[in-house]
Amino acid sequence: SHPLYRHIRRLNRIRRAVPALQKAFMANVNEWGSGISFARNWNNGESYVVVGLAMGSDQNITVGGVRNGHYVDAVSGGVMDVGGGSISFFVPANSAGIWVLNGPGRIGEPEQWLR
């Protein structure tokens, strides 16, 4: 029941549900002092994800050069449609946005680090 155990368990559930997180190379990588963002494309769009990580402070993240379509955040359950090849989203401090193209929805429950 430790918060760190629950966090790792949720990360593993998300990873298992999104093949691109397991198998694909990182592309469109952007790093800055308080975060990182990247996309992963498995098998020509069979599984596609855009990830943004925020460390220490809230982050507004934009990733260009991504596939258009309907995205669902595996962390919050938020949804958005991308039509211009660029996705923008907010990530609270010490959390992540894991936007999955045609994703399954929120995976697991919000916790201390993924909310």
Summary of the structure (lengths in Angstrom):
residues: 115
radius of gyration: 13.2
end to end distance: 17.4
largest distance: 42.5
contacts: 351
relative contact order: 0.23
helix: 17%
strand: 44%
